[in-house]
Amino acid sequence: SRCQPQPSVWSLRCFWRLRSGQLRCLRDHQQQAEITFPLSGVCFWVCFILLCVTGNMLEWCLPKDIDLDGVEFKAIASGSHRVTTDFIYFRKGSYFGLACFANMPVESTAERGARMKSVGILSPSYTLLYRYMSFLEHQVRLQLQSPGHYSPLEAFYEDKRALLPPSGEAVVTGCPANVWGAAINHSMHPEMKITHPAGCMSQFIRFFGEQIMVLWKLALLRRRILIFSPPPVGVVCYRVYCCCCLANISIPGIGVAVPEFRPFFYINVADIGALENELSYVACTTEKIFEEKKDLYDVYVDNQNVKTCRDGLKPLLRLSAADREKYRKLTEQRQMLLYSQENGDCVSSEEDLFILFFLEQNNRIFQALGEVAGSPDPTLTQESVRAMGLDPHGDRLFLLHLLEVYGYDTLLVSEQLCCS
């Protein structure tokens, strides 16, 4: 803020000389991953047409022999008839998809005055799909104006296609863990390791404010998080991605035995069966009916309102003193970054800062837990909890959940914490 005292140029340069080196290392890992492992496995293009009479239907796809059952309801979000354009990230089996939707008024009575289509791709990895957003947007406009003109889609498919893994095989990320080295541990969700759409994380911070710290704890505990929003759903899909990034850890071996924090992106009622078997996920929906399906989620996010029906999680929705201090530091670092960018002293992005900030918070916690677990007296005290950056009083329940989820069953908890 311009009303606040500006930090000295000397302090900014000292801070960002250290910070920029860390951020540059993270960005170099990202760029190496992108160069070495470009988007692979783009397995097909699909083009949909939505008719008010018969509902969503598949119009065209490549390859022709792929099972696309249900994808027409994933690539057009429920309620999309109320918006003119949108984009949707989604999952189809072990593949990830990105589709661009557009709605154009027409005089055709058969189409009830509106032509709605969604053009998209599926790939074993979603990390670089956003690079093709502008192409998808152009193609859906072309399909609205000139239906049946598929040659650009066919050319793109031939250029990008790759051999598909056998049906039912695990998701192929396109980026082996050793590319990242120590940047992000492979025991965390592997698709989090390559890149992100520019600006999505700074928007995430502005939208949720201090509530980010609540989402951070819930993500680290691998809870089932469902985000509701009416269309357009594209920006909400980015919030799903950002939630996943809150749980990154780069300490080897940490998180191997915990449930994978899986992004489902956009879901609808057709996904209920799949969600019933998920132990940990983050997803978004435009269908309010999900709020009533309390057995499918642990945390429900409606706008900036984060709520849960689980009594054991309700105390975690309250911010601790340590949460507010972390958010203050994040805000301060963002302000310093923006000020440095204005003065040409730093080329790092808010996205880099966001990822590194929470990576460091998580590493700090598990580094301290590891040190206590390996000591002659493996007892958590108020001092060791403060060393994690947590509040011995306000974060006690969060810490107990963390010990249970990550299997620190040999650690003892001092009476000071138990009685606080």
C-alpha positions in Angstrom: 0.0 0.0 0.0 1.3 3.5 -0.8 0.0 4.8 2.5 2.4 2.5 4.4 6.1 3.3 5.0 8.2 2.0 2.1 11.1 -0.3 3.0 14.5 1.1 2.3 16.2 0.3 -1.0 19.1 -1.3 0.9 16.8 -3.7 2.9 14.9 -4.6 -0.2 18.0 -5.4 -2.2 19.4 -7.5 0.7 16.2 -9.4 1.1 15.6 -10.0 -2.6 19.2 -11.0 -3.3 18.6 -14.0 -1.0 15.0 -14.5 -2.0 15.6 -14.2 -5.7 18.2 -16.9 -5.6 15.7 -19.3 -4.0 13.0 -18.3 -6.4 15.3 -18.5 -9.4 16.3 -22.1 -8.4 12.6 -23.0 -8.2 11.9 -21.3 -11.6 14.9 -23.0 -13.2 13.6 -26.4 -12.1 10.2 -25.5 -13.7 11.8 -24.3 -17.0 14.0 -27.4 -17.1 11.0 -29.6 -16.7 9.1 -27.8 -19.4 12.0 -27.9 -21.9 13.0 -31.5 -21.2 9.5 -32.9 -20.9 7.1 -30.9 -23.2 3.4 -31.7 -23.1 3.2 -35.3 -24.0 0.4 -37.7 -24.4 -2.2 -35.3 -25.7 -4.5 -38.2 -26.6 -7.4 -36.7 -28.4 -9.5 -33.7 -29.3 -13.2 -33.6 -28.7 -15.9 -31.2 -29.9 -19.2 -31.0 -28.2 -22.6 -29.5 -29.1 -25.2 -28.7 -26.5 -28.8 -28.8 -27.7 -31.6 -27.8 -25.4 -33.8 -30.6 -26.7 -31.4 -33.6 -26.4 -28.8 -32.3 -24.0 -25.0 -32.6 -24.3 -23.7 -34.8 -27.1 -20.4 -35.7 -28.6 -20.0 -34.2 -32.1 -16.5 -35.3 -33.1 -13.3 -36.7 -31.6 -9.9 -38.2 -32.4 -9.0 -41.0 -31.9 -12.3 -42.5 -32.9 -11.9 -45.7 -30.7 -11.5 -44.0 -27.3 -14.0 -44.4 -24.6 -15.5 -40.9 -24.0 -18.6 -41.9 -22.0 -19.6 -39.1 -19.8 -17.0 -36.6 -21.0 -19.7 -34.4 -22.6 -20.9 -33.6 -19.1 -17.4 -32.7 -17.9 -16.4 -30.4 -20.7 -19.6 -28.3 -20.4 -20.3 -27.3 -16.8 -23.8 -27.4 -15.4 -25.3 -23.9 -15.7 -23.0 -22.8 -18.6 -26.0 -21.7 -20.6 -26.0 -18.5 -18.4 -22.5 -17.5 -19.5 -21.0 -16.6 -22.9 -17.5 -18.1 -22.5 -15.8 -20.3 -20.0 -13.0 -22.8 -19.7 -13.0 -26.1 -17.7 -10.4 -28.4 -16.3 -11.6 -31.9 -15.5 -10.7 -35.5 -15.1 -11.7 -38.4 -17.2 -10.5 -41.7 -15.7 -6.7 -41.4 -15.5 -6.6 -38.4 -17.9 -6.9 -34.7 -17.4 -8.8 -32.4 -19.8 -9.1 -28.8 -20.7 -12.0 -27.5 -22.6 -13.1 -24.0 -23.8 -16.8 -23.3 -23.9 -18.7 -20.6 -25.9 -22.3 -19.6 -26.3 -23.6 -17.8 -29.4 -27.1 -16.6 -30.1 -28.6 -18.0 -33.3 -31.9 -17.8 -35.1 -32.2 -21.6 -35.4 -35.4 -22.9 -33.8 -33.8 -26.4 -33.6 -31.1 -25.0 -31.3 -33.6 -22.9 -29.3 -31.9 -19.6 -30.1 -28.5 -20.5 -28.8 -25.5 -22.6 -30.1 -23.3 -23.9 -27.3 -20.1 -25.8 -27.9 -17.0 -26.9 -26.0 -13.7 -27.9 -27.7 -11.1 -29.6 -25.6 -8.2 -32.0 -25.2 -7.3 -34.8 -22.9 -3.8 -35.7 -21.7 -2.2 -37.9 -19.1 -0.9 -34.7 -17.5 -2.6 -31.3 -17.0 0.5 -29.3 -16.2 0.9 -27.7 -19.6 -2.6 -27.8 -20.9 -3.1 -24.1 -20.3 -0.6 -23.3 -23.0 -3.2 -24.3 -25.5 -6.0 -22.2 -24.1 -5.9 -19.6 -26.8 -6.0 -22.2 -29.5 -9.0 -23.9 -27.8 -10.7 -20.5 -27.5 -10.2 -19.8 -31.2 -11.4 -23.3 -32.2 -14.6 -23.1 -30.3 -15.4 -19.7 -31.9 -14.7 -21.3 -35.3 -16.9 -24.2 -34.5 -19.8 -21.9 -33.5 -19.4 -19.8 -36.7 -18.5 -22.7 -39.1 -19.7 -26.0 -37.7 -18.0 -29.1 -39.0 -14.7 -27.4 -39.9 -12.4 -30.0 -38.2 -9.1 -29.8 -40.2 -7.3 -27.5 -37.6 -8.2 -30.0 -34.9 -7.1 -32.9 -36.9 -3.7 -31.2 -37.7 -3.2 -30.4 -34.0 -4.0 -33.9 -32.9 -1.5 -35.4 -35.5 1.2 -32.9 -34.3 0.7 -33.5 -30.5 -0.5 -37.1 -30.1 1.6 -39.7 -28.3 1.3 -43.3 -27.4 -1.3 -43.8 -24.8 -0.7 -45.9 -21.7 -2.9 -49.0 -21.3 -6.4 -48.5 -20.1 -6.5 -48.2 -16.3 -2.8 -47.5 -15.9 -1.6 -44.8 -13.5 -1.5 -41.2 -14.7 1.6 -40.3 -16.7 2.9 -37.0 -15.5 5.5 -36.3 -18.2 8.0 -35.2 -15.6 10.0 -37.7 -13.5 10.7 -36.7 -10.0 14.5 -36.5 -10.4 14.1 -33.5 -12.7 13.1 -31.5 -9.7 15.8 -32.8 -7.4 15.0 -31.2 -4.0 12.5 -28.6 -5.3 9.4 -30.7 -4.7 9.3 -34.2 -3.2 7.9 -36.8 -5.5 5.8 -38.2 -2.6 3.6 -35.1 -3.0 1.2 -34.9 -5.9 3.4 -35.3 -9.0 1.3 -33.0 -11.3 2.2 -30.1 -9.1 5.7 -29.9 -10.3 5.9 -28.2 -13.6 4.2 -24.8 -14.0 1.0 -22.8 -13.4 -1.1 -20.4 -15.3 0.3 -16.9 -14.8 -1.6 -14.8 -12.2 -3.8 -17.6 -10.7 -2.0 -17.7 -7.4 -2.0 -13.9 -6.8 -5.8 -14.0 -7.5 -6.1 -16.9 -5.1 -4.4 -14.8 -2.3 -6.6 -11.8 -3.0 -9.8 -13.8 -3.1 -9.3 -15.8 0.2 -7.2 -13.5 2.2 -6.4 -14.9 5.7 -8.6 -17.9 4.9 -5.7 -19.3 2.8 -4.1 -20.4 6.1 -7.2 -22.5 6.9 -7.0 -24.1 3.5 -3.3 -24.7 3.9 -3.9 -26.7 7.1 -6.7 -28.7 5.5 -4.7 -29.4 2.4 -1.7 -30.5 4.5 -4.0 -32.9 6.4 -5.2 -34.4 3.1 -8.9 -33.6 3.6 -11.5 -33.8 1.0 -12.1 -30.2 -0.2 -15.0 -29.3 -2.4 -15.3 -25.7 -3.8 -18.7 -24.5 -5.0 -19.3 -21.6 -7.4 -21.8 -20.8 -10.1 -20.5 -20.5 -13.6 -18.1 -19.4 -15.0 -16.0 -22.2 -13.5 -12.6 -21.6 -15.0 -11.2 -19.4 -12.3 -12.5 -21.9 -9.7 -10.5 -24.7 -11.4 -7.4 -22.5 -10.7 -8.4 -22.4 -7.1 -8.3 -26.2 -7.1 -4.8 -26.1 -8.4 -3.7 -23.5 -5.9 -5.1 -25.6 -3.0 -2.9 -28.5 -4.2 0.2 -26.3 -4.2 -0.4 -25.5 -0.5 0.6 -29.0 0.4 4.0 -29.3 -1.4 6.9 -30.8 0.7 10.5 -31.3 -0.5 11.9 -33.4 2.4 12.6 -37.0 1.1 10.3 -39.7 2.5 7.7 -37.4 4.0 4.1 -38.1 2.9 4.9 -41.5 1.2 2.2 -43.3 3.3 -0.4 -40.5 3.3 -3.3 -40.4 0.8 -2.4 -38.6 -2.4 -4.0 -35.1 -2.5 -5.7 -35.5 -5.9 -7.1 -32.6 -8.0 -10.4 -33.6 -9.6 -11.1 -30.1 -10.9 -14.7 -29.7 -12.2 -17.1 -32.4 -11.0 -20.8 -33.0 -11.4 -23.4 -35.5 -10.1 -22.0 -38.2 -12.5 -18.8 -38.2 -10.4 -20.5 -39.1 -7.1 -19.6 -42.8 -7.5 -15.9 -42.0 -8.0 -15.8 -39.5 -5.1 -17.3 -42.1 -2.7 -14.0 -44.0 -2.9 -11.6 -41.1 -2.6 -9.8 -40.5 0.7 -8.3 -37.2 -0.3 -9.1 -34.7 -3.1 -9.8 -31.2 -4.0 -12.5 -30.4 -6.6 -15.0 -27.7 -7.7 -18.6 -27.8 -8.8 -21.4 -25.6 -10.0 -24.1 -28.0 -8.6 -25.5 -26.9 -5.3 -26.9 -30.4 -4.6 -23.4 -31.4 -3.5 -23.7 -29.4 -0.3 -26.3 -31.9 0.9 -23.9 -34.9 0.1 -22.0 -34.4 3.3 -20.5 -37.9 3.2 -18.6 -37.0 0.0 -16.5 -34.2 1.4 -14.8 -33.0 4.7 -14.7 -29.3 3.8 -17.2 -27.2 1.7 -16.1 -23.9 0.3 -18.8 -21.5 -0.9 -17.3 -18.2 -2.0 -14.9 -17.2 0.8 -16.9 -19.2 3.4 -15.0 -22.4 4.5 -17.1 -24.8 6.5 -17.3 -28.4 7.6 -19.8 -30.7 9.2 -17.0 -32.7 10.9 -16.8 -31.8 14.6 -13.2 -32.7 14.7 -12.3 -30.2 12.0 -14.4 -27.3 13.1 -11.7 -25.9 15.5 -9.3 -25.8 12.5 -11.5 -23.2 10.8 -10.4 -20.7 13.4 -7.2 -18.8 12.7 -4.5 -19.1 15.3 -2.0 -16.4 16.2 0.6 -18.2 14.2 -1.7 -18.3 11.1 -2.1 -14.5 11.3 1.6 -14.1 11.6 2.3 -16.3 8.6 -0.3 -14.4 6.5 1.3 -11.1 7.6 4.7 -12.3 6.5 3.3 -13.5 3.1 1.6 -10.1 2.6 4.8 -8.3 3.6 6.9 -10.4 1.2 4.3 -9.8 -1.6 4.5 -6.0 -1.0 8.3 -6.1 -1.0 8.2 -8.1 -4.2 5.9 -5.7 -6.0 8.0 -2.7 -4.8 11.2 -4.3 -6.0 9.6 -5.2 -9.4 8.6 -1.5 -9.8 12.2 -0.5 -9.2 13.6 -3.1 -11.4 15.4 -4.9 -8.6 13.6 -8.3 -9.0 12.2 -10.4 -11.8 10.6 -13.1 -9.7 6.8 -13.5 -9.8 4.1 -13.7 -7.2 3.5 -17.3 -8.2 7.1 -18.2 -7.5 6.9 -16.5 -4.1 3.6 -18.3 -3.2 4.9 -21.8 -4.0 8.2 -21.2 -2.2 6.5 -19.6 0.9 4.3 -22.6 1.6 6.9 -25.1 0.6 9.2 -23.5 3.3 6.4 -23.6 5.9 5.7 -27.3 5.3 9.4 -28.2 5.3 9.9 -26.3 8.5 7.2 -28.3 10.3 8.5 -31.7 9.1 12.1 -30.8 9.6 11.3 -30.0 13.3 9.2 -33.2 13.7 12.0 -35.3 12.3 14.5 -33.7 14.7 12.3 -34.4 17.7 11.6 -38.0 16.5 15.3 -38.6 16.2 16.2 -37.2 19.6 16.8 -39.2 22.8 13.6 -37.6 24.2 11.0 -37.7 21.4 8.6 -35.3 23.2 6.9 -32.3 21.6 7.1 -29.3 23.8 5.9 -25.7 23.4 9.4 -24.8 22.3 9.5 -27.4 19.6 6.1 -26.5 18.3 7.1 -22.8 18.1 10.2 -24.0 16.1 7.7 -25.4 13.5 6.2 -22.0 13.2 3.0 -23.1 15.0 1.1 -21.8 18.0 1.3 -24.3 20.9 -2.2 -23.3 22.0 -4.1 -22.4 18.8 -2.5 -25.1 16.6 -2.6 -28.0 19.1 -5.5 -29.8 17.4 -3.9 -29.3 14.0 -0.7 -30.7 15.2 -2.4 -33.8 16.7 -4.2 -34.4 13.4 -0.8 -34.0 11.6 0.9 -36.5 13.8 -1.9 -39.0 13.1 -2.1 -38.5 9.3 1.7 -38.7 8.8 2.3 -41.6 11.1 4.4 -39.9 13.9 3.0 -42.4 16.4 6.3 -42.7 18.3 6.3 -39.0 19.3 5.1 -38.0 22.8 3.2 -34.8 23.5 4.1 -32.9 26.6 1.5 -32.2 29.3 1.9 -28.5 28.5 0.4 -29.1 25.1 -2.2 -31.6 26.3 -3.5 -29.2 28.9 -3.3 -26.0 26.9 
